Every structure is written in structure tokens, then in C-alpha cells.
Amino acid sequence: MHPFSEPLTLVHVVFSSRIAGGERHCIDLANAQAALGHRVHVIGSAGSAVATALAPAVCFHGLQLPVLRGWRVAALARRLGADICHGHLGPACKAVAHAGSATRIGTLHVGYKTHHHAQLDGLVCVNRAQLDGLAAGSPRATVIYNWAPERDVAAERPTDLRDELGLTAGQLLVGSVGRLHPSKGMDLLIAAFKAHAPADAVLAILGEGAEAGHLTQLAAGDGRVRLLGFRSDVDAALKAFDLFVSPSREEAFPLAILEAMRAGRPVVSTATQGPLEMLAGQPGRLVPVGDVDALGLAIAEELARLRLLPAEARAVNYATAAYDRANAVARTLTFYREVMRGRVAAADAFEDEEEAIIA
């Protein structure tokens, strides 16, 4: 079998303890690659929730302490005989850069940073703007869109979110899903909703994170705003939303929007990098980043529009063929092999140049 077509030994690296968008992408990619017959490993932090979400065919290696991670990742990748070492999120990509025995790949789940990504052999951009923004001399790069991983519906608790929140038939439910982190803009959403949403509307925010306390303070005094914390039933919750809102200050490729599109929910989003591309030509609505009034007015206008429609007529059809899982997994494997070939060719050219100098 040709060395560039036989099963590969793939090592993914992600150091997060919790599972958010980038981590879910890594998990689903590793599981899909293992199902195709590749030898797949994931290096992460000991005790990470990532370990419990991996398929049985994927081997997890937990690092106990966050010290010398680059050296430890390199040593482990070498011991495993890794063909590819693939980093997800900045700290992991920085560690992967040390794994020179393997071809080093990074996915730009957030964005390009020289100290994280410049020493890699290849970059997977998740939107076109990332690729277009790379400087000359950057690693080889391609655009491969993320996809919305299928959740294990059987493992989700049966839920009627509207009933849980005590909503009447005529009340409209606005929802958002994401980490409670400043970059996600949930503070902007709460302010916009409190200022402009109708009195009988309800806002449900699903997610956990360091900003939980601050957001609870912002929501205080307004019983319409519900912070629901981490939920394992996100797909069911999305179907209960009348309107999905992404208020982020920055987004490269928000999986939550893609999940809302899959659920057929009307979407209002700030015009960050990913949504600008994802919602181009789609029925979603974009508003300026960081503009509380524009966000609030868009929410109010969408709710007024939806109120005139029967519940069964509120669903939206989006074109999502570009975010096909099987195609994205196949393109990722093709990119691996292209970068591997380029690395071999570069090494051969260097040897030829050295021989010519000696001669």
C-alpha cells in the first residue's frame, strides 16, 4: 500500500477541561477518523471531559500537569509513531509545534497567532477570511468548514424547555448557547434584551463559564432572563427557541449558529468573522458587533414578526450542504497527506541543495 494512502497514526491535542465548540470539533473529528480505520489518539489534560466523549477506538492520554507540555507532546507523539500531530486551540497548537517528528497541523478555531501557529506545517482555516488574512510565508493552509456534530439524542434527558420555564402558548422564547466568557457577548445580549424585548418574552442562556456571576448580577431584577447553566439537551432546547441570538464580540466559526440553522431557528447574530460568511445569502439577520441598541432592536423586530406567524410557520430553511461532516472529514485527511508530501519534498530539496554545495 502506498505510504500516502494507508491508514495513518493521528494524534490530536486539546488541553481544555470542558467541552465547548473547538473541543467538540476535535472529539468528533477524532471519532470519525477512527471509524475510517485510522489509529487515533488524543492528548489532553488529565481529568478532562474530552476523555469521556471519545469513541472506544480512540485512545486518550492525559497529562497531569501543565508544564513542559511541548516537550511532553513531542515525546508522546514520537513514541506513538504519529504521522500527524493536530492541535486544537492556541495552547495545543503551541505544544504541537515542538512535535517535529510528525507533520504538525493546527485548526484556527479562534484565529491566527504567530506564537501559536507560525511553526506548524499546515493550517486548517474555518472561514475564508482567515485564509485571506494569512501573510506570505505562513504555513500551508486550506479552508475546511466545521460541521455541527450529531449529539447522542438517547443520552439527552427528555425535555420540554417551554414547559420547564413555565411559558404560556403566546410567549416567545429567545435563546443563546455558548461559554459564559466576555468574547461571547452574553452581557450585551442581556442588556439588549432588557432594553428592547417585549414584556412577555423570555431569554434563556445555556452555558457555563467564568462570567456566570457577573451575568447573574446583570440579569438581577428581570425575571424574564434565565441563566440555565450547562445543558446536555441542547438540540431539544434549540427546537424550543423561537429566536436564536449570537451576540459574540468575536467568532471564527460558531457551532451554535450552525446547530440553530440545523434546527431551523430564525437567527440574529453580530457580524463577526464566521457569521458574516455562514449567513451570507441566508435568511439570518446580522447586526454590528458590540452595538447593544442595534442588537435589541433586531430582537424586538424579529419577535414582532414571529408573533404574527403560527408556531408551525416560524421554521427557517437554510442551505447547509457546505457543512457536511463526511466531506469535511475526507478533506481534512486529504490535507494531511498533501502537507506530508510537501514536507517530504522540502526535506528532499534541502538534501539535494546540501549535496550540491558539498560537491
N, C-alpha and C positions, 0 to 999 in steps of 0.2 A: 504493500500500500504506500502511496506517495506520502512523504512526511508532512506535506501541507494539506492532506485530505483525511488523514487518520484521526481517531479521537485524540483530543487534547487534554492535558492536565491544566486545569484552570483554578487559579487562586484569587478569590475576591477578598477585598479588605474593606471593612467598615467598622468604625470604633464606637458608634453610638450605643448607648444603653437602652434607649427606647426606639420604637419603630414609628417613623414618620415617612414622608414621601420618598426621599432618597434611599432610606433603608428598605422600604417595601419594594422599590425597584430592584435593588441588589438581590433581595431574597427571591423574588420571582424570576429574575434572570438566572440565578444560580440553579434554582429548581428546574427551570425549563432546559437548561444546558445539560443537567444530569439526566433528565428524561430522554435526551437525544443520544445518550451513551458516553458523554464526556466524563472525565474524572474531575469532580468539582469539590473544592474546599473553600471555606470562608474563615478568615482570620478576623477576630473581633475582641472586644473586651470580655473578660470572664464575667459570667452572670448576665450578659446582655440578653434582652428579649429576642434578639435576632436568632439566637440558637434554637429557640423553641418553635420558630416558624419555618425552619428549613425542612425540606423533604428528607426522608431517611437515607437517601442515596448521597446526600451532601454532608461532608464531614466538617464540623465546626471546631476551630482551635481558639480557645480563649486565653488572652494574655492577662496575667494577674495585675500588673502594674503599668501605668502609662509612662514608662521610662525606656529609653533606648529602643523605641518602637521600630524605627527604621532598620536598625541592625537586626532586631529580632525577626521582623517580617522577612528581611533578606535571607537570614539563615534558615527560616522555616520554608520559604519558597524554594530555596536550593535543595533542602532535604526532601521536599515533596516532589522534586523534579518538575517544577512548574514551567510550562511553556508560556503561559500568560499570567501576569500579576495585575489585577484590575482594581483600582482604587475608587471608592465612592465617598464623596465629600472631602473637603480640603485636607484635614489631618491625615486621612488614609492615603490620599494621593501623595502627600509629602513623604510618608513612610515608604510607599511603593517605589518612589524614585530611587531608593537605595538597592532595590532588588535587581541589580544589573544582570544576573544570570538568566532572568526571564525577560520576555518582551513586556514592557510596562505601559499600561493603558490607564487613563483616568476619564471618568464621566463628569462633565461640568454641570452637576445638579444645581449649583448656585451660580458660578461664574468663574472666569479665568483669573488666577492669581499667580504671578511669576514664581513666588517662593513655594507654591504648591505644585505647579504643573509644568514649569519650563523644562525640567529634566526628564520628563516622560517621553516615551517613544510614539505614543498616539493619544489623541483626544477624541472622545465622543461628545459632540455638542448636541444639546437637546432642543436648540432652535437655530434658525438661520442667522439671526443677529449675532449670536455667539461666534459662529464660523466667520462671518464677515468682519468681525471686530478683532480677529487674531492678527498679530503683527507678523511681518515677514520674519522667517527664521523660527517660528513657533513649531511645535511638533506636528507631525502629520495629523490631519483632522477630518472628520466627516460629521454629517448631521444624521442622527437616528432619533426619531421622536420616542419619548416614553409612551407607555400604554397604561391603562388602568387595570392592575392585576385583579383577577377574579378572586373574591373572598370566598371562604368556606361558609356558605349560607347555612349549612346544617349546624355549624358551631355557633352561629349567632343566636342570641336569645330572641324568641318571637316578641315583636314589639309593635305597638300602635302608639307612635310618639304623640300624635294629636290627643289621644285619649289620656296618655300619661301626663300631658301638660294641662289637661282639663279644658281643651278648646271646644268651643261650640262650632256648629256646622258653618256658620258665616264668618268665623275668624280666619285671617290669613296668617300663615306661618313663614317667617323669613329665617333662613338658616345659613350657617357658615361652619366650615370644618377646617381645622388647622392647629398647629402648635401655638400655644399662647406665648408668643415671642414678639418683640417690637416690630420685626420685619413683616409680620403677618397683618399688622394694622387692625387688630381687633378693637383697640381703643378708638380708632377712627370710626369703625362700624357702630360701636355703642353710642358714640356722640352723635353720629349722623342719624341713627335710628331714633334716639331720644328726642332729637330736634325736629324731625320731619315725618316720622311714621304715624299713621292714624292711631287713635287711642285704643282701638280694639285689636291691633296687630300684635304679634308676639315674635320676639327674636330668640332663637336657640343657637348657642355657640357650642360646638363639640370639639373638645381638645383639652390637653393639659400642657403645663409649662410654667416657667418662672414668673410670668406675668399674671398668674391666676389671682393673686391677692390684689394687685393694682386694678385689674378689670372688675373684680368684685366691688371695689370701692367706687369705680366709675358707674357701675350699674345700680348702686345703692339708691333706694327711694323710687325706683321704677320697676314695678312688678312684672312689666312686660318683657324684661330682659332676663333670660335664663341661661346660666352657665352650667352646662351639663357634664363637664369633665370628659375623661376618656370614655369612649363607647366602642363596643365590639360590633355594634349593629348599624354601622354607618350606611350601608346600602339601603336598609329599611328606613332609616332616618331621612335620607335624601329623597326617597319617594314620598315622604310625608311633607316635605317643604313645598310651599307654593312658589317661593323665590329663593334662589341660591345667590349669595353675595361673597365675592372675594375682594377684601379691602386692602390687600397687601401693599406694602411700600416697595417691595422688590420680589419678583418671581421669574425664574428661568423657565420652568415648565410645571405648573401646579396640577398635580394629580387630582386634587379635589375638584377642580373645574372639569377635568376630563370625566370624572365619576358623575358629576352633576349632569354633564352632557349625555352620558350613557343612560342616566335615569330620566332624561327628557325634561329636566327642570329649566325654566327660564333663568338666565344668568345675568347679573350685573357685576362687573369687575373693574378694578382700577386698571389703567392702561400700562401695566408693567410689561416687561420684555416678552414673556411667554404668552400671556393672554392676547397681546397685540397680534401675534401670529396665529394662535389657536382659534381666535374668534373672528379673524378676517373672513368676510363673506358669510359669516354665520349669523343667526338671529340674536346672539348675545349683545349686551349693551356695555360700552366702555365709558369710563369717566376718568378725569385727570387724577393722577396719583397724589394722595395727601389732601385732597380738597373735600373737607367734611360736608360742606353745603351741597356741592355737586353730587356727592355720593347719596346724601339724604334725599335730595330732590328726585334723583333717579329711582331710589327705592319707593318713594311715595308715588311717583308717576306709574311705575310698574305695578304696584299694588292696586292703584285705581283702575288700571287697565284690566288686571286679572279679576278684580271684583265683578266686572261686567260679564265675565265668562263663566259658564258652568264648570265645575271641577274637572269633568272629563275632557274639557276642551282646552285646558291650560298646558298640556304637554307640548313640548317643542321637539322637532326633528332636526338633528344635527348631522352633518357629514363627518363621519369618524373613521373612514377607511384608512386614512393616513396613520392611524394609531393602532394598527393591527399587531397583536402580540407575536404571532408566528413569524410574520415578515420582519419585525424588529429584531427578534432573536436570531434569525438567519442572517440578517445584515450585520449584526454585531460579530458573529462568528466569521463572516467573510472579511470584515475589517481587521479582526485579529490576524488572520492569515496574510492579509495584504501588508500589515505592519511588520509581521515576522519576516516576510520575503524582503521587504525594504531594509530591515536590519541586517539580514544576511548579505544582501547585495552591497550595503555600505561597508560591512566588515571585509568583504572580498576586495572591494575597490581600494580600501585602505592598505590591505596586504600587498596588492599589486603596486601601489604607489611606493610603499616601503622598499619592495624588491627593486623597483626601477631606480630609486635613489641609491641603493647599495650597489647596483650594477654600474 
